[in-house]
Amino acid sequence: MNGRILGIVLLAAVLAAFRGPAGPAQAAEPAGMIVYQTDFGTADSAVAEMKGVAKQVDRDLELFDNTHEIPAFDIWTAAFHLAHLVPYWPPGTVFVSVVDPGVGTERGVVAAELASGHFYVGPDNGTLTLVAEQIGVAALRSIDAATNRLPGSERSNTFHGRDIFSYNAARLASGQVAFADLGPLLEGGVVEIPYQHAELAGDELRGIIPMLDVNYGNVWTNIGSALFDRLGVAKGDNVRVRISKDGTPVHDGVVPFVDTFGDVPKGQPLLYLNSVDEMALAINYGSFAETHGIGSGPDWTITLSRP
């Protein structure tokens, strides 16, 4: 095989192995990897206990953290992080998301096979809202919490993250059980959190503030670039921004639409396209959220329009 042909073969192999965020779905096969996110924080041993359980199941499993700093009980933020995280991991990765204020109650205990070839193990309490919309859930199974759990944990009702979710995620990721072995199929879809979907209504765009870029105070929206383009705003144009919480106005102002933070002077606001192709607000060398008292979640709505 000459050098040119060998180069083409190697390039084809690399391209076949790589799947970016918009890559095609692959057959769902466990990949020996688990990614965790919780609202536990890292001040105690809770996260390490979940990982310890997984390593007891199979010491060769690769265990990774997304974040353990989701605000306490904030299922919406968990849903947002999960939906934006999944596409960047190889098919077969198992995700465990534990923001579970209803732990031990009748809320669902589930495993999901996603249309992208990834898996989820966790509560069915709204965490899969955006995953179901943006990625798709191919199959949903109910995990029997009485039998499919860490041996010896039968009397524990308040740490399903360790006793059920991490334990079963590890069994699945290691290939010790098949997805079909985790429980019966569930019909009717996942539990969803209602929210304002991004839309163009007349001459204004409506959406929500799904999260804050907390380190910098940038305010993200669920209004994508393609929808924003329909407003007909060019770079450098001003945009009117109105923000409300539960219908009560919180902010009304005008900002320029630019490429990046340094396109405006220090201390000045801007509207820009963020890293997940959605519109966001910032203050160059400042915090838009802190300056204007902005929060995030489905109760925070935003409207963009021409001034």
Backbone as CSV, one residue per row, in Angstrom:
resi,resn,N_x,N_y,N_z,CA_x,CA_y,CA_z,C_x,C_y,C_z
1,MET,0.859,-1.197,0.000,0.000,0.000,0.000,0.891,1.243,0.000
2,ASN,0.705,2.138,-1.013,1.572,3.300,-1.069,1.165,4.348,-0.026
3,GLY,2.036,5.357,0.131,1.799,6.333,1.193,0.514,7.101,1.046
4,ARG,0.135,7.421,-0.199,-1.080,8.209,-0.421,-2.319,7.405,-0.022
5,ILE,-2.360,6.138,-0.442,-3.516,5.296,-0.097,-3.579,5.070,1.401
6,LEU,-2.395,4.823,2.012,-2.378,4.623,3.461,-2.913,5.858,4.186
7,GLY,-2.531,7.049,3.699,-3.027,8.273,4.320,-4.525,8.400,4.227
8,ILE,-5.089,8.039,3.059,-6.540,8.109,2.884,-7.240,7.141,3.825
9,VAL,-6.693,5.920,3.957,-7.294,4.913,4.852,-7.265,5.398,6.300
10,LEU,-6.116,5.956,6.722,-6.017,6.443,8.098,-6.977,7.595,8.358
11,LEU,-7.087,8.511,7.377,-8.018,9.629,7.529,-9.447,9.128,7.649
12,ALA,-9.809,8.154,6.821,-11.163,7.594,6.886,-11.429,6.954,8.230
13,ALA,-10.406,6.294,8.794,-10.577,5.654,10.098,-10.797,6.690,11.194
14,VAL,-10.028,7.789,11.117,-10.188,8.848,12.120,-11.573,9.476,12.034
15,LEU,-12.024,9.769,10.815,-13.342,10.376,10.642,-14.444,9.446,11.094
16,ALA,-14.284,8.169,10.854,-15.306,7.199,11.274,-15.367,7.089,12.779
17,ALA,-14.196,7.260,13.435,-14.163,7.116,14.892,-14.718,8.328,15.601
18,PHE,-14.624,9.514,14.959,-15.041,10.743,15.618,-16.508,11.050,15.320
19,ARG,-17.231,11.364,16.355,-18.609,11.801,16.208,-18.764,13.088,16.998
20,GLY,-18.937,14.200,16.322,-19.129,15.477,17.001,-20.533,15.588,17.536
21,PRO,-20.911,16.766,18.054,-22.233,16.970,18.638,-23.372,16.645,17.697
22,ALA,-23.162,16.793,16.381,-24.249,16.532,15.442,-24.056,15.205,14.717
23,GLY,-23.173,14.340,15.248,-22.892,13.067,14.597,-24.093,12.160,14.589
24,PRO,-24.105,11.185,13.683,-25.237,10.276,13.592,-25.307,9.325,14.762
25,ALA,-26.513,8.858,15.050,-26.700,7.895,16.125,-26.026,6.584,15.757
26,GLN,-25.518,5.863,16.773,-24.921,4.574,16.574,-25.686,3.545,17.390
27,ALA,-25.434,2.274,17.091,-26.082,1.222,17.858,-25.700,1.363,19.324
28,ALA,-26.677,1.194,20.205,-26.445,1.392,21.627,-25.741,0.179,22.219
29,GLU,-24.479,0.339,22.563,-23.701,-0.681,23.251,-22.958,-0.003,24.391
30,PRO,-23.042,-0.537,25.614,-22.342,0.097,26.732,-20.854,0.260,26.441
31,ALA,-20.305,1.426,26.842,-18.927,1.759,26.492,-17.981,1.732,27.683
32,GLY,-18.466,1.255,28.839,-17.591,1.176,30.002,-17.319,2.507,30.657
33,MET,-18.167,3.523,30.390,-17.970,4.855,30.945,-19.255,5.361,31.584
34,ILE,-19.098,6.035,32.734,-20.227,6.666,33.414,-19.868,8.120,33.668
35,VAL,-20.808,9.025,33.388,-20.644,10.450,33.682,-21.700,10.844,34.711
36,TYR,-21.258,11.479,35.797,-22.147,11.832,36.901,-22.399,13.337,36.958
37,GLN,-23.624,13.715,37.332,-23.914,15.082,37.754,-24.926,15.010,38.890
38,THR,-24.753,15.882,39.885,-25.639,15.887,41.055,-25.738,17.291,41.621
39,ASP,-26.571,17.423,42.648,-26.621,18.657,43.444,-26.004,18.424,44.818
40,PHE,-25.125,17.408,44.934,-24.576,17.012,46.233,-23.488,17.946,46.745
41,GLY,-22.768,18.617,45.823,-21.542,19.278,46.233,-20.464,18.232,46.517
42,THR,-19.308,18.695,46.953,-18.214,17.762,47.224,-17.671,17.917,48.641
43,ALA,-18.495,18.462,49.532,-18.048,18.685,50.907,-18.119,17.423,51.749
44,ASP,-18.846,16.401,51.265,-18.912,15.148,52.014,-18.588,13.986,51.073
45,SER,-18.891,12.782,51.496,-18.452,11.593,50.762,-19.475,11.059,49.764
46,ALA,-20.584,11.780,49.540,-21.674,11.220,48.742,-21.228,10.841,47.333
47,VAL,-20.494,11.727,46.654,-20.056,11.438,45.291,-19.090,10.259,45.285
48,ALA,-18.162,10.248,46.226,-17.195,9.149,46.304,-17.885,7.823,46.603
49,GLU,-18.949,7.856,47.372,-19.689,6.620,47.656,-20.321,6.071,46.377
50,MET,-20.889,6.949,45.550,-21.471,6.489,44.285,-20.402,5.858,43.397
51,LYS,-19.250,6.497,43.337,-18.171,5.969,42.502,-17.614,4.671,43.085
52,GLY,-17.564,4.592,44.406,-17.095,3.363,45.048,-17.986,2.179,44.715
53,VAL,-19.292,2.403,44.700,-20.229,1.349,44.323,-19.971,0.900,42.891
54,ALA,-19.770,1.860,41.991,-19.501,1.510,40.592,-18.213,0.700,40.462
55,LYS,-17.183,1.061,41.211,-15.920,0.337,41.143,-16.034,-1.054,41.761
56,GLN,-16.928,-1.219,42.747,-17.178,-2.563,43.277,-17.788,-3.457,42.210
57,VAL,-18.625,-2.881,41.366,-19.233,-3.664,40.283,-18.175,-4.041,39.251
58,ASP,-17.311,-3.080,38.887,-16.277,-3.341,37.878,-15.177,-2.300,38.038
59,ARG,-13.998,-2.750,38.454,-12.900,-1.813,38.698,-12.370,-1.168,37.427
60,ASP,-12.698,-1.727,36.274,-12.198,-1.179,35.017,-13.074,-0.065,34.450
61,LEU,-14.209,0.211,35.077,-15.071,1.280,34.583,-14.365,2.630,34.664
62,GLU,-14.598,3.473,33.661,-14.092,4.844,33.681,-15.212,5.750,34.203
63,LEU,-14.905,6.509,35.248,-15.905,7.345,35.904,-15.511,8.811,35.774
64,PHE,-16.468,9.630,35.340,-16.201,11.037,35.083,-17.259,11.904,35.763
65,ASP,-16.897,13.171,36.022,-17.820,14.135,36.619,-18.164,15.214,35.609
66,ASN,-19.447,15.528,35.509,-19.845,16.751,34.832,-19.787,17.874,35.859
67,THR,-20.730,17.876,36.797,-20.712,18.846,37.894,-21.487,18.259,39.065
68,HIS,-21.095,18.659,40.254,-21.856,18.308,41.455,-22.313,19.573,42.165
69,GLU,-22.340,20.673,41.411,-22.707,21.976,41.967,-24.025,22.493,41.411
70,ILE,-24.878,21.623,40.892,-26.218,22.050,40.499,-26.942,22.552,41.752
71,PRO,-27.640,23.680,41.673,-28.339,24.173,42.865,-29.272,23.106,43.448
72,ALA,-29.322,23.044,44.762,-30.114,22.024,45.443,-31.558,22.002,44.943
73,PHE,-32.039,20.812,44.610,-33.430,20.546,44.192,-33.781,21.104,42.815
74,ASP,-32.804,21.637,42.080,-33.086,22.337,40.819,-33.088,21.348,39.649
75,ILE,-34.212,20.688,39.456,-34.332,19.678,38.409,-34.167,20.303,37.028
76,TRP,-34.659,21.523,36.849,-34.536,22.173,35.539,-33.077,22.325,35.122
77,THR,-32.231,22.811,36.034,-30.820,22.987,35.706,-30.168,21.648,35.377
78,ALA,-30.554,20.609,36.094,-30.050,19.268,35.778,-30.450,18.864,34.366
79,ALA,-31.695,19.149,33.998,-32.182,18.808,32.658,-31.406,19.561,31.591
80,PHE,-31.130,20.831,31.841,-30.402,21.648,30.868,-28.983,21.137,30.682
81,HIS,-28.279,20.906,31.793,-26.897,20.427,31.702,-26.831,19.074,30.984
82,LEU,-27.748,18.194,31.305,-27.720,16.857,30.703,-27.905,16.920,29.199
83,ALA,-28.868,17.689,28.733,-29.146,17.768,27.304,-27.978,18.353,26.528
84,HIS,-27.255,19.309,27.119,-26.133,19.928,26.425,-24.859,19.102,26.546
85,LEU,-24.807,18.218,27.523,-23.620,17.396,27.750,-23.576,16.160,26.865
86,VAL,-24.699,15.477,26.740,-24.747,14.165,26.094,-24.090,14.129,24.711
87,PRO,-24.365,15.073,23.802,-23.835,14.936,22.440,-22.319,14.940,22.335
88,TYR,-21.622,15.378,23.377,-20.172,15.467,23.307,-19.467,14.199,23.789
89,TRP,-20.248,13.181,24.178,-19.676,11.929,24.656,-19.954,10.804,23.661
90,PRO,-19.087,9.782,23.637,-19.289,8.679,22.691,-20.578,7.917,22.976
91,PRO,-21.243,7.426,21.927,-22.391,6.549,22.146,-21.987,5.380,23.054
92,GLY,-22.913,4.953,23.890,-22.625,3.900,24.856,-22.301,4.427,26.233
93,THR,-21.999,5.733,26.345,-21.757,6.340,27.659,-23.050,6.314,28.473
94,VAL,-22.914,6.019,29.766,-24.066,6.007,30.675,-24.010,7.264,31.538
95,PHE,-25.102,8.018,31.587,-25.189,9.241,32.380,-26.047,8.996,33.613
96,VAL,-25.538,9.431,34.752,-26.278,9.370,36.008,-26.482,10.800,36.486
97,SER,-27.725,11.230,36.545,-28.047,12.580,37.007,-28.930,12.465,38.238
98,VAL,-28.428,12.969,39.366,-29.167,12.830,40.618,-29.435,14.204,41.219
99,VAL,-30.539,14.794,40.819,-31.138,15.945,41.498,-32.546,15.461,41.788
100,ASP,-32.761,15.016,43.004,-33.871,14.099,43.276,-34.596,14.443,44.575
101,PRO,-35.262,15.607,44.619,-35.960,15.968,45.854,-37.078,15.009,46.235
102,GLY,-37.534,14.188,45.277,-38.585,13.213,45.568,-38.060,11.830,45.879
103,VAL,-36.780,11.721,46.248,-36.182,10.409,46.503,-37.008,9.608,47.513
104,GLY,-37.224,8.348,47.193,-37.975,7.463,48.081,-39.478,7.540,47.932
105,THR,-39.980,8.465,47.099,-41.424,8.578,46.873,-41.808,7.769,45.633
106,GLU,-42.985,8.036,45.103,-43.483,7.285,43.952,-42.947,7.791,42.625
107,ARG,-42.073,8.792,42.613,-41.514,9.253,41.349,-40.750,8.090,40.687
108,GLY,-40.649,8.137,39.381,-40.095,7.022,38.646,-38.611,6.786,38.902
109,VAL,-38.205,5.524,38.866,-36.812,5.098,38.913,-36.555,4.408,37.585
110,VAL,-35.783,5.034,36.690,-35.775,4.574,35.304,-34.367,4.462,34.720
111,ALA,-34.313,3.693,33.637,-33.174,3.673,32.735,-33.713,4.017,31.353
112,ALA,-32.976,4.847,30.617,-33.405,5.263,29.281,-32.307,4.973,28.269
113,GLU,-32.703,4.451,27.126,-31.815,4.350,25.976,-32.151,5.510,25.066
114,LEU,-31.178,6.368,24.788,-31.430,7.555,23.990,-31.287,7.254,22.504
115,ALA,-31.927,8.066,21.696,-31.874,7.877,20.250,-30.459,8.031,19.713
116,SER,-29.607,8.682,20.469,-28.213,8.904,20.076,-27.305,7.723,20.399
117,GLY,-27.835,6.708,21.097,-27.018,5.573,21.487,-26.409,5.684,22.867
118,HIS,-26.769,6.738,23.617,-26.323,6.902,24.992,-27.370,6.305,25.936
119,PHE,-27.023,6.242,27.226,-27.951,5.734,28.238,-28.050,6.718,29.408
120,TYR,-29.184,6.665,30.095,-29.409,7.465,31.299,-29.971,6.550,32.366
121,VAL,-29.492,6.714,33.601,-30.057,6.021,34.757,-30.282,7.068,35.834
122,GLY,-31.514,7.176,36.317,-31.804,8.190,37.322,-33.292,8.338,37.541
123,PRO,-33.695,9.413,38.210,-35.122,9.646,38.472,-35.842,10.142,37.220
124,ASP,-37.095,9.762,37.088,-37.953,10.289,36.016,-38.807,11.394,36.635
125,ASN,-38.177,12.539,36.838,-38.824,13.636,37.558,-38.775,14.955,36.793
126,GLY,-38.503,14.870,35.485,-38.345,16.064,34.665,-36.929,16.233,34.153
127,THR,-35.982,15.467,34.688,-34.588,15.573,34.268,-34.407,15.271,32.788
128,LEU,-35.275,14.449,32.224,-35.156,14.062,30.817,-35.953,14.972,29.874
129,THR,-36.489,16.055,30.380,-37.322,16.943,29.570,-36.640,17.363,28.275
130,LEU,-35.467,17.949,28.377,-34.787,18.501,27.198,-34.078,17.417,26.398
131,VAL,-33.632,16.367,27.060,-33.058,15.224,26.342,-34.100,14.620,25.418
132,ALA,-35.313,14.438,25.919,-36.376,13.852,25.098,-36.683,14.719,23.895
133,GLU,-36.672,16.046,24.062,-36.985,16.956,22.965,-35.855,17.070,21.953
134,GLN,-34.636,17.194,22.434,-33.510,17.531,21.574,-32.761,16.318,21.041
135,ILE,-32.784,15.211,21.779,-32.037,14.019,21.390,-32.973,12.857,21.077
136,GLY,-33.961,12.672,21.927,-34.926,11.603,21.737,-34.662,10.429,22.664
137,VAL,-35.726,9.861,23.205,-35.646,8.673,24.049,-36.187,7.496,23.251
138,ALA,-35.313,6.545,22.947,-35.706,5.390,22.142,-36.479,4.379,22.961
139,ALA,-36.125,4.223,24.234,-36.811,3.264,25.101,-36.622,3.684,26.549
140,LEU,-37.647,3.453,27.347,-37.640,3.813,28.760,-38.064,2.593,29.566
141,ARG,-37.270,2.250,30.580,-37.577,1.078,31.407,-37.647,1.464,32.878
142,SER,-38.572,0.837,33.577,-38.739,1.054,35.007,-37.818,0.103,35.765
143,ILE,-36.984,0.648,36.639,-36.097,-0.180,37.460,-36.822,-0.552,38.743
144,ASP,-36.860,-1.826,39.055,-37.479,-2.292,40.288,-36.540,-1.975,41.447
145,ALA,-36.887,-0.942,42.203,-36.017,-0.470,43.276,-35.935,-1.463,44.435
146,ALA,-36.856,-2.416,44.474,-36.829,-3.389,45.568,-35.817,-4.495,45.321
147,THR,-35.514,-4.773,44.040,-34.632,-5.899,43.723,-33.344,-5.473,43.022
148,ASN,-33.417,-4.479,42.134,-32.223,-4.031,41.404,-31.539,-2.916,42.175
149,ARG,-30.840,-3.296,43.233,-30.196,-2.300,44.072,-28.967,-2.900,44.733
150,LEU,-28.122,-2.054,45.274,-26.912,-2.486,45.947,-27.251,-3.449,47.077
151,PRO,-26.709,-4.658,47.062,-26.990,-5.608,48.142,-26.654,-5.013,49.508
152,GLY,-27.589,-5.175,50.447,-27.404,-4.642,51.787,-28.002,-3.261,51.994
153,SER,-28.533,-2.667,50.900,-29.091,-1.303,51.014,-30.611,-1.305,51.095
154,GLU,-31.196,-2.460,51.326,-32.652,-2.591,51.222,-33.424,-1.671,52.171
155,ARG,-32.853,-1.297,53.282,-33.563,-0.454,54.251,-33.295,1.034,54.034
156,SER,-32.452,1.352,53.061,-32.116,2.747,52.782,-33.091,3.320,51.767
157,ASN,-33.694,4.464,52.060,-34.692,5.072,51.186,-34.329,6.477,50.712
158,THR,-33.174,6.979,51.107,-32.880,8.387,50.816,-31.594,8.604,50.016
159,PHE,-30.967,7.520,49.525,-29.754,7.686,48.726,-29.815,6.753,47.510
160,HIS,-30.819,6.980,46.680,-30.957,6.177,45.468,-29.806,6.425,44.496
161,GLY,-29.166,7.598,44.594,-28.023,7.877,43.735,-26.939,6.825,43.886
162,ARG,-26.693,6.423,45.088,-25.692,5.387,45.379,-26.269,3.980,45.228
163,ASP,-27.422,3.748,45.882,-27.929,2.389,46.051,-28.602,1.817,44.804
164,ILE,-29.142,2.684,43.948,-29.863,2.205,42.765,-29.253,2.740,41.478
165,PHE,-29.102,4.064,41.367,-28.691,4.654,40.087,-27.244,4.294,39.735
166,SER,-26.297,4.557,40.631,-24.905,4.245,40.318,-24.691,2.743,40.194
167,TYR,-25.339,1.995,41.036,-25.210,0.529,41.008,-25.675,-0.035,39.665
168,ASN,-26.849,0.379,39.211,-27.366,-0.145,37.951,-26.656,0.448,36.732
169,ALA,-26.223,1.698,36.841,-25.443,2.287,35.758,-24.147,1.503,35.565
170,ALA,-23.527,1.091,36.661,-22.289,0.325,36.574,-22.530,-1.062,35.984
171,ARG,-23.599,-1.694,36.385,-23.923,-3.011,35.814,-24.169,-2.906,34.314
172,LEU,-24.837,-1.830,33.911,-25.114,-1.622,32.490,-23.839,-1.263,31.730
173,ALA,-23.075,-0.315,32.246,-21.867,0.147,31.561,-20.831,-0.953,31.410
174,SER,-20.779,-1.868,32.381,-19.800,-2.956,32.350,-20.256,-4.142,31.516
175,GLY,-21.531,-4.137,31.106,-22.055,-5.254,30.333,-22.516,-6.422,31.177
176,GLN,-22.573,-6.242,32.508,-23.027,-7.328,33.371,-24.516,-7.593,33.211
177,VAL,-25.261,-6.547,32.832,-26.673,-6.718,32.481,-26.926,-5.967,31.186
178,ALA,-27.907,-6.422,30.439,-28.347,-5.703,29.248,-29.388,-4.676,29.642
179,PHE,-29.580,-3.680,28.784,-30.589,-2.655,29.057,-31.951,-3.293,29.304
180,ALA,-32.291,-4.325,28.540,-33.594,-4.985,28.670,-33.761,-5.687,30.007
181,ASP,-32.641,-5.984,30.690,-32.713,-6.692,31.965,-33.043,-5.778,33.140
182,LEU,-33.012,-4.460,32.924,-33.187,-3.540,34.037,-34.631,-3.381,34.480
183,GLY,-35.585,-3.758,33.622,-36.977,-3.647,34.013,-37.894,-3.569,32.816
184,PRO,-39.199,-3.547,33.053,-40.173,-3.522,31.957,-40.199,-2.180,31.235
185,LEU,-40.589,-2.215,29.969,-40.730,-0.993,29.190,-41.851,-0.122,29.749
186,LEU,-41.654,1.178,29.703,-42.678,2.137,30.107,-43.233,2.819,28.871
187,GLU,-44.523,2.984,28.817,-45.172,3.680,27.718,-45.569,5.084,28.165
188,GLY,-45.756,5.959,27.182,-46.284,7.289,27.488,-45.249,8.379,27.630
189,GLY,-43.964,8.054,27.503,-42.947,9.095,27.542,-42.495,9.454,28.938
190,VAL,-41.541,10.367,28.994,-40.940,10.768,30.266,-41.740,11.901,30.904
191,VAL,-41.520,12.103,32.182,-42.091,13.252,32.878,-41.400,14.516,32.361
192,GLU,-42.168,15.544,32.025,-41.598,16.756,31.444,-41.955,17.988,32.269
193,ILE,-41.031,18.930,32.286,-41.250,20.221,32.930,-41.797,21.187,31.880
194,PRO,-42.952,21.791,32.087,-43.481,22.748,31.101,-42.663,24.035,31.082
195,TYR,-42.485,24.609,29.898,-41.753,25.865,29.778,-42.084,26.538,28.453
196,GLN,-41.691,27.801,28.328,-41.914,28.574,27.103,-40.878,28.183,26.055
197,HIS,-41.325,27.485,25.017,-40.429,27.173,23.923,-40.134,28.449,23.139
198,ALA,-38.942,28.510,22.579,-38.565,29.681,21.793,-39.473,29.800,20.578
199,GLU,-39.957,31.027,20.321,-40.854,31.231,19.191,-40.770,32.676,18.715
200,LEU,-41.108,32.862,17.452,-41.269,34.202,16.884,-42.755,34.510,16.860
201,ALA,-43.171,35.506,17.614,-44.571,35.901,17.698,-44.684,37.337,17.206
202,GLY,-45.177,37.495,15.987,-45.250,38.828,15.408,-43.858,39.355,15.136
203,ASP,-43.509,40.455,15.784,-42.197,41.063,15.564,-41.281,40.898,16.773
204,GLU,-41.547,39.894,17.624,-40.684,39.679,18.770,-40.423,38.188,19.000
205,LEU,-39.258,37.909,19.562,-38.871,36.542,19.916,-39.148,36.323,21.392
206,ARG,-39.712,35.163,21.701,-40.011,34.827,23.091,-39.312,33.539,23.471
207,GLY,-38.817,33.493,24.691,-38.160,32.295,25.189,-37.994,32.382,26.692
208,ILE,-37.067,31.574,27.208,-36.778,31.582,28.640,-35.283,31.743,28.852
209,ILE,-34.913,31.880,30.116,-33.508,31.882,30.524,-33.242,30.528,31.171
210,PRO,-32.715,29.564,30.415,-32.554,28.215,30.968,-31.443,28.109,32.001
211,MET,-30.403,28.963,31.879,-29.309,28.905,32.855,-28.498,30.191,32.815
212,LEU,-27.690,30.359,33.846,-26.720,31.446,33.908,-25.320,30.847,33.803
213,ASP,-24.455,31.533,33.099,-23.040,31.197,33.108,-22.497,31.772,34.413
214,VAL,-22.560,30.965,35.478,-22.454,31.494,36.832,-21.111,32.148,37.131
215,ASN,-20.039,31.685,36.521,-18.733,32.275,36.820,-18.631,33.728,36.372
216,TYR,-19.381,34.063,35.316,-19.270,35.396,34.731,-20.570,36.195,34.777
217,GLY,-21.674,35.546,35.134,-22.939,36.261,35.194,-23.589,36.487,33.853
218,ASN,-23.169,35.723,32.830,-23.823,35.830,31.526,-25.187,35.149,31.573
219,VAL,-26.139,35.689,30.839,-27.522,35.209,30.849,-27.799,34.501,29.531
220,TRP,-28.000,33.192,29.593,-28.271,32.398,28.396,-29.772,32.322,28.133
221,THR,-30.134,32.192,26.865,-31.534,32.011,26.490,-31.686,30.696,25.723
222,ASN,-32.922,30.305,25.469,-33.163,29.132,24.624,-33.527,29.539,23.196
223,ILE,-33.212,30.768,22.825,-33.489,31.279,21.477,-32.281,31.007,20.593
224,GLY,-32.427,30.084,19.647,-31.327,29.688,18.788,-31.034,30.709,17.708
225,SER,-29.862,30.552,17.082,-29.417,31.525,16.089,-30.320,31.548,14.859
226,ALA,-30.808,30.379,14.436,-31.663,30.340,13.242,-32.954,31.119,13.467
227,LEU,-33.514,30.988,14.663,-34.727,31.741,14.980,-34.414,33.226,15.110
228,PHE,-33.292,33.544,15.727,-32.904,34.945,15.877,-32.707,35.613,14.518
229,ASP,-32.169,34.872,13.546,-31.952,35.421,12.208,-33.252,35.938,11.590
230,ARG,-34.359,35.332,11.973,-35.654,35.727,11.400,-36.098,37.107,11.880
231,LEU,-35.430,37.615,12.922,-35.746,38.959,13.413,-35.127,40.021,12.513
232,GLY,-34.163,39.605,11.676,-33.561,40.527,10.726,-32.615,41.531,11.342
233,VAL,-31.946,41.141,12.424,-31.007,42.036,13.103,-29.604,41.769,12.574
234,ALA,-28.890,42.824,12.190,-27.517,42.703,11.713,-26.539,42.980,12.844
235,LYS,-25.300,42.525,12.675,-24.265,42.792,13.670,-24.110,44.300,13.861
236,GLY,-24.085,44.696,15.105,-23.974,46.107,15.433,-25.304,46.775,15.703
237,ASP,-26.409,46.143,15.284,-27.739,46.703,15.556,-28.086,46.564,17.032
238,ASN,-28.955,47.455,17.496,-29.466,47.356,18.858,-30.682,46.451,18.919
239,VAL,-30.844,45.781,20.072,-31.976,44.886,20.317,-32.596,45.242,21.661
240,ARG,-33.912,45.317,21.693,-34.598,45.551,22.963,-34.741,44.222,23.703
241,VAL,-34.423,44.230,24.977,-34.466,43.034,25.820,-35.402,43.284,26.991
242,ARG,-36.413,42.421,27.125,-37.327,42.490,28.267,-37.319,41.142,28.984
243,ILE,-37.135,41.182,30.289,-37.036,39.965,31.094,-38.051,40.039,32.233
244,SER,-38.755,38.914,32.448,-39.759,38.843,33.513,-39.592,37.551,34.302
245,LYS,-40.051,37.581,35.535,-40.114,36.375,36.369,-41.554,36.165,36.791
246,ASP,-42.104,35.018,36.413,-43.510,34.724,36.714,-44.433,35.848,36.250
247,GLY,-44.096,36.475,35.117,-44.925,37.522,34.547,-44.660,38.917,35.067
248,THR,-43.797,39.035,36.082,-43.469,40.345,36.640,-42.208,40.897,35.979
249,PRO,-42.274,42.086,35.359,-41.098,42.643,34.686,-39.928,42.853,35.642
250,VAL,-38.742,42.474,35.180,-37.524,42.631,35.969,-36.523,43.551,35.274
251,HIS,-36.478,43.502,33.933,-35.510,44.312,33.199,-36.062,44.677,31.832
252,ASP,-35.802,45.901,31.389,-36.174,46.368,30.059,-35.063,47.302,29.589
253,GLY,-34.328,46.866,28.560,-33.213,47.684,28.103,-32.867,47.405,26.653
254,VAL,-31.891,48.139,26.132,-31.444,48.011,24.755,-29.955,47.697,24.753
255,VAL,-29.561,46.677,23.980,-28.158,46.265,23.917,-27.766,46.038,22.463
256,PRO,-26.481,46.166,22.119,-26.043,45.884,20.753,-25.817,44.380,20.545
257,PHE,-26.082,43.917,19.326,-25.799,42.539,18.940,-24.410,42.502,18.307
258,VAL,-23.471,41.792,18.947,-22.076,41.776,18.498,-21.539,40.344,18.543
259,ASP,-20.293,40.186,18.101,-19.679,38.853,18.049,-19.178,38.381,19.404
260,THR,-18.542,39.292,20.151,-17.883,38.859,21.380,-17.773,40.014,22.356
261,PHE,-17.335,39.697,23.577,-17.351,40.644,24.688,-16.538,41.903,24.402
262,GLY,-15.356,41.724,23.802,-14.486,42.858,23.555,-14.960,43.804,22.475
263,ASP,-16.114,43.492,21.861,-16.662,44.396,20.843,-17.369,45.601,21.452
264,VAL,-17.513,45.607,22.770,-18.092,46.771,23.453,-17.119,47.224,24.538
265,PRO,-17.185,48.466,24.982,-16.292,48.930,26.044,-16.527,48.178,27.355
266,LYS,-15.536,48.197,28.224,-15.681,47.582,29.542,-16.889,48.179,30.268
267,GLY,-17.653,47.297,30.899,-18.806,47.738,31.662,-20.074,47.900,30.857
268,GLN,-19.994,47.653,29.525,-21.168,47.824,28.673,-21.813,46.473,28.353
269,PRO,-23.153,46.446,28.180,-23.854,45.190,27.900,-23.779,44.815,26.419
270,LEU,-24.064,43.557,26.136,-24.055,43.072,24.761,-24.946,41.849,24.630
271,LEU,-25.387,41.601,23.399,-26.099,40.385,23.030,-25.200,39.632,22.060
272,TYR,-24.996,38.322,22.299,-24.081,37.552,21.473,-24.594,36.110,21.326
273,LEU,-23.971,35.367,20.411,-24.293,33.956,20.201,-23.338,33.125,21.048
274,ASN,-23.886,32.310,21.959,-23.010,31.585,22.883,-22.490,30.275,22.281
275,SER,-21.825,29.478,23.093,-21.134,28.282,22.615,-22.065,27.145,22.226
276,VAL,-23.344,27.244,22.550,-24.300,26.203,22.157,-25.308,26.749,21.144
277,ASP,-24.901,27.817,20.419,-25.662,28.363,19.299,-26.993,28.973,19.738
278,GLU,-27.004,29.575,20.911,-28.190,30.265,21.403,-27.805,31.670,21.863
279,MET,-28.773,32.576,21.869,-28.500,33.968,22.191,-28.264,34.125,23.699
280,ALA,-27.364,35.048,24.033,-27.025,35.274,25.431,-26.709,36.752,25.657
281,LEU,-26.803,37.158,26.914,-26.522,38.531,27.327,-25.331,38.548,28.273
282,ALA,-24.540,39.610,28.171,-23.373,39.733,29.042,-23.057,41.202,29.247
283,ILE,-22.175,41.452,30.188,-21.537,42.762,30.351,-20.035,42.532,30.253
284,ASN,-19.372,43.252,29.397,-17.934,43.088,29.250,-17.238,43.450,30.568
285,TYR,-16.512,42.487,31.130,-15.858,42.650,32.431,-16.888,42.932,33.532
286,GLY,-18.050,42.300,33.438,-19.072,42.475,34.464,-20.047,41.326,34.457
287,SER,-21.047,41.398,35.312,-22.065,40.360,35.433,-23.439,40.932,35.096
288,PHE,-24.006,40.495,33.980,-25.340,40.957,33.613,-26.369,40.475,34.637
289,ALA,-26.227,39.220,35.074,-27.201,38.656,36.014,-27.192,39.408,37.335
290,GLU,-26.008,39.671,37.877,-25.924,40.370,39.162,-26.352,41.824,39.033
291,THR,-25.951,42.464,37.955,-26.277,43.880,37.773,-27.780,44.112,37.716
292,HIS,-28.490,43.202,37.065,-29.928,43.406,36.846,-30.818,42.458,37.652
293,GLY,-30.222,41.670,38.540,-31.013,40.788,39.389,-31.728,39.694,38.624
294,ILE,-31.015,39.048,37.689,-31.613,38.034,36.823,-31.306,36.633,37.346
295,GLY,-32.306,35.764,37.313,-32.133,34.357,37.652,-32.389,33.494,36.437
296,SER,-32.555,32.199,36.666,-32.782,31.281,35.554,-33.804,30.220,35.922
297,GLY,-34.360,29.589,34.891,-35.357,28.548,35.076,-36.571,28.815,34.207
298,PRO,-37.510,27.882,34.170,-38.671,28.028,33.293,-39.597,29.175,33.661
299,ASP,-39.438,29.737,34.862,-40.273,30.876,35.271,-39.653,32.216,34.876
300,TRP,-38.458,32.183,34.274,-37.798,33.402,33.806,-37.954,33.491,32.294
301,THR,-38.741,34.442,31.824,-38.996,34.584,30.390,-38.294,35.802,29.837
302,ILE,-37.995,35.756,28.526,-37.275,36.829,27.876,-37.885,37.105,26.504
303,THR,-37.888,38.372,26.125,-38.395,38.800,24.827,-37.321,39.653,24.152
304,LEU,-37.041,39.341,22.890,-36.105,40.127,22.073,-36.863,40.732,20.907
305,SER,-36.610,42.013,20.647,-37.288,42.689,19.544,-36.439,43.864,19.075
306,ARG,-36.808,44.432,17.946,-36.156,45.659,17.515,-36.615,46.808,18.417
307,PRO,-35.738,47.771,18.694,-36.126,48.894,19.572,-37.296,49.699,18.995
